[in-house]
Amino acid sequence: MSTSHQTPSTHVLIVGAGFAGGLAAVRLAGRSRGRVRVTVVNPRPTFVNRLRLHHVAIGRQVPAPSVRTLLGSRVSFLKGWVADLDPDAGHATVSGPDGTRRIGFDRVVLATGSTTEPVPVPGGEHTHGVADLAAAERLRSAFARAAPGSALAVVGGGFTGLETVGELAEARPDVHVRLVTSGEAAGWFSPRAARHVRAGLDRLGVEVVDRARVRAVEHDRLLLDDGAEVPSDLTVWCGGLAAPPLARESGLAVDDAGAAVTDGALRSVSHPQVMAVGDAGHATAPHGGRYSMSCQFAFPSGAHAADVLRDEVLRVTDGAPAPLDLGFQGRCVSVGGRTAVLQLTTRDDVATDKAWTGPGVNAFKRFQVRGVVSAVGFARRVPGAIRWPGADTSRTADVGVAG
Ligand SMILES: Cc1cc2nc3c(=O)[nH]c(=O)nc-3n(C[C@H](O)[C@H](O)[C@H](O)COP(=O)(O)OP(=O)(O)OC[C@H]3O[C@@H](n4cnc5c(N)ncnc54)[C@H](O)[C@@H]3O)c2cc1C
């Protein structure tokens, strides 16, 4: 561990203080021996734990720790919104409570997360969502007003849809809750795990309408492609997620979802001075597509970006930066508070036939969604300690302990 303080030679701007940006910031500041000045810009002064936004929707109190405290004194925090980024000129325009200012940088890490895409069918204005805090808070008000016996539909059978429908149904057994999905409910899981998930939905009284494609939303119903209708006084859209427009507007190469396309070292393929991490970045996974939008990608990608920048500034390696080597292990999904499944996966994030269920897994899931934020604080105190399976850990040997 180095305690020497040197004049920073490089200024790294990190846009977004979610899981990926927060971890990148504390790890880089903690491991760069004072040679890197790290500034984080985030619109909210408190941390949003997106894993618990469906808990916000059902009215639970979800802790929102101070971003400034989480990042610690080695990182400068600026409350604001990066409205404009010019990677070639090396500056960003930040709008904040004190007005608009221009910030110069040597390198920038895009960690802007994801948000719900505009609902792709007519009537999208009748829907709610859980992808960001403002949407979850709006849903909370609407859900609290839902009359007993009214109909609620969650559209989308992915992980967010499954977890959201479970929480809503558990919180309001007096509301008729449906899960409407174009595929097979829990189809991604191994057969045994899928049975467990479906049994959990059944126990909560969730009616599953699967292989159903929604063609329009009205204020009291969903219209399906096959002409059928599903009653819905309150519709929660858990369909596609996309990156915010900043990457595209900055001229970076982006994919269809607006995520910055990166090489294996997480550098933008069009502007290598920009790195993109978490949901905002599209790095190619071993299966050829992008890594899933998850904490399983957000944390290691944030850590990897920090290590690449640190190695570059400290000239730890002469050659090209090591590519991200992330092996997926499994996914833990819950349907309400009493049904969780830990589905084991291949390194490529494909479900295997092994899955764990039971009280231990329920407890693990509760610990995961609550404890995930403290991982950023832990990484600030012990900046090189967080490792992940499959990673090249040879360069993290000099784990430092920060205050
Ligand atoms: C309801 C729900 C449940 C989920 N459950 C799970 C789960 O069980 N397991 C799992 O692995 N994943 C889960 N996810 C997905 C997971 O939350 C995301 O993959 C993860 O949060 C991505 O982290 P991130 O750091 O990339 O982005 P985020 O956590 O979204 O952080 C991005 C930050 O950037 C800020 N930002 C955006 N634009 C700008 C800008 N222009 N200027 C400044 N700041 C900006 C945002 O305000 C935000 O603070 C869930 C998601 C939801 C919505």
The ligand as an SDF file (V2000), in Angstrom:
LIG
                    3D

 53 58  0  0  0  0  0  0  0  0999 V2000
  -36.5270   -3.4040  -10.3720 C   0  0  0  0  0  0  0  0  0  0  0  0
  -35.1510   -3.8790  -10.7730 C   0  0  0  0  0  0  0  0  0  0  0  0
  -34.6330   -5.0500  -10.2080 C   0  0  0  0  0  0  0  0  0  0  0  0
  -33.3650   -5.4990  -10.5890 C   0  0  0  0  0  0  0  0  0  0  0  0
  -32.8780   -6.6440   -9.9950 N   0  0  0  0  0  0  0  0  0  0  0  0
  -31.6450   -7.0580  -10.3150 C   0  0  0  0  0  0  0  0  0  0  0  0
  -31.0840   -8.2170   -9.6680 C   0  0  0  0  0  0  0  0  0  0  0  0
  -31.7280   -8.8640   -8.8500 O   0  0  0  0  0  0  0  0  0  0  0  0
  -29.8030   -8.5810  -10.0020 N   0  0  0  0  0  0  0  0  0  0  0  0
  -29.0580   -7.8620  -10.9020 C   0  0  0  0  0  0  0  0  0  0  0  0
  -27.8920   -8.2050  -11.1480 O   0  0  0  0  0  0  0  0  0  0  0  0
  -29.5660   -6.7830  -11.5390 N   0  0  0  0  0  0  0  0  0  0  0  0
  -30.8300   -6.3570  -11.2610 C   0  0  0  0  0  0  0  0  0  0  0  0
  -31.3290   -5.2440  -11.8720 N   0  0  0  0  0  0  0  0  0  0  0  0
  -30.4840   -4.5570  -12.8740 C   0  0  0  0  0  0  0  0  0  0  0  0
  -29.4420   -3.6550  -12.1790 C   0  0  0  0  0  0  0  0  0  0  0  0
  -30.1130   -2.8030  -11.2870 O   0  0  0  0  0  0  0  0  0  0  0  0
  -28.6670   -2.8330  -13.2110 C   0  0  0  0  0  0  0  0  0  0  0  0
  -28.0870   -3.7100  -14.1460 O   0  0  0  0  0  0  0  0  0  0  0  0
  -27.5690   -2.0160  -12.5220 C   0  0  0  0  0  0  0  0  0  0  0  0
  -28.1630   -1.0740  -11.6570 O   0  0  0  0  0  0  0  0  0  0  0  0
  -26.6890   -1.3040  -13.5320 C   0  0  0  0  0  0  0  0  0  0  0  0
  -25.7580   -0.5230  -12.8450 O   0  0  0  0  0  0  0  0  0  0  0  0
  -25.1390    0.7790  -13.5230 P   0  0  0  0  0  0  0  0  0  0  0  0
  -24.1440    1.3290  -12.5740 O   0  0  0  0  0  0  0  0  0  0  0  0
  -24.7210    0.4820  -14.8970 O   0  0  0  0  0  0  0  0  0  0  0  0
  -26.3730    1.7960  -13.6810 O   0  0  0  0  0  0  0  0  0  0  0  0
  -27.2940    2.5020  -12.5970 P   0  0  0  0  0  0  0  0  0  0  0  0
  -27.3170    1.7620  -11.3260 O   0  0  0  0  0  0  0  0  0  0  0  0
  -28.5800    2.7550  -13.2930 O   0  0  0  0  0  0  0  0  0  0  0  0
  -26.5770    3.9100  -12.3450 O   0  0  0  0  0  0  0  0  0  0  0  0
  -26.4760    4.8810  -13.3620 C   0  0  0  0  0  0  0  0  0  0  0  0
  -26.3160    6.2530  -12.7300 C   0  0  0  0  0  0  0  0  0  0  0  0
  -25.9810    7.1980  -13.7470 O   0  0  0  0  0  0  0  0  0  0  0  0
  -26.7280    8.3970  -13.5460 C   0  0  0  0  0  0  0  0  0  0  0  0
  -26.7930    9.1220  -14.8200 N   0  0  0  0  0  0  0  0  0  0  0  0
  -27.4580    8.7640  -15.9470 C   0  0  0  0  0  0  0  0  0  0  0  0
  -27.2790    9.7010  -16.9070 N   0  0  0  0  0  0  0  0  0  0  0  0
  -26.4760   10.6660  -16.3690 C   0  0  0  0  0  0  0  0  0  0  0  0
  -25.9380   11.8910  -16.8650 C   0  0  0  0  0  0  0  0  0  0  0  0
  -26.1690   12.3310  -18.1170 N   0  0  0  0  0  0  0  0  0  0  0  0
  -25.1800   12.6530  -16.0360 N   0  0  0  0  0  0  0  0  0  0  0  0
  -24.9120   12.2180  -14.7680 C   0  0  0  0  0  0  0  0  0  0  0  0
  -25.3930   11.0530  -14.2450 N   0  0  0  0  0  0  0  0  0  0  0  0
  -26.1600   10.3080  -15.0430 C   0  0  0  0  0  0  0  0  0  0  0  0
  -28.0690    7.8580  -13.0460 C   0  0  0  0  0  0  0  0  0  0  0  0
  -28.8200    8.8770  -12.4180 O   0  0  0  0  0  0  0  0  0  0  0  0
  -27.6170    6.7560  -12.0900 C   0  0  0  0  0  0  0  0  0  0  0  0
  -27.3410    7.2630  -10.8080 O   0  0  0  0  0  0  0  0  0  0  0  0
  -32.5970   -4.7710  -11.5330 C   0  0  0  0  0  0  0  0  0  0  0  0
  -33.1120   -3.5960  -12.0960 C   0  0  0  0  0  0  0  0  0  0  0  0
  -34.3680   -3.1470  -11.7330 C   0  0  0  0  0  0  0  0  0  0  0  0
  -34.8960   -1.8570  -12.3400 C   0  0  0  0  0  0  0  0  0  0  0  0
  1  2  1  0
  2  3  1  0
  2 52  2  0
  3  4  2  0
  4  5  1  0
  4 50  1  0
  5  6  2  0
  6  7  1  0
  6 13  1  0
  7  8  2  0
  7  9  1  0
  9 10  1  0
 10 11  2  0
 10 12  1  0
 12 13  2  0
 13 14  1  0
 14 15  1  0
 14 50  1  0
 15 16  1  0
 16 17  1  0
 16 18  1  0
 18 19  1  0
 18 20  1  0
 20 21  1  0
 20 22  1  0
 22 23  1  0
 23 24  1  0
 24 25  2  0
 24 26  1  0
 24 27  1  0
 27 28  1  0
 28 29  2  0
 28 30  1  0
 28 31  1  0
 31 32  1  0
 32 33  1  0
 33 34  1  0
 33 48  1  0
 34 35  1  0
 35 36  1  0
 35 46  1  0
 36 37  1  0
 36 45  1  0
 37 38  2  0
 38 39  1  0
 39 40  1  0
 39 45  2  0
 40 41  1  0
 40 42  2  0
 42 43  1  0
 43 44  2  0
 44 45  1  0
 46 47  1  0
 46 48  1  0
 48 49  1  0
 50 51  2  0
 51 52  1  0
 52 53  1  0
M  END
$$$$
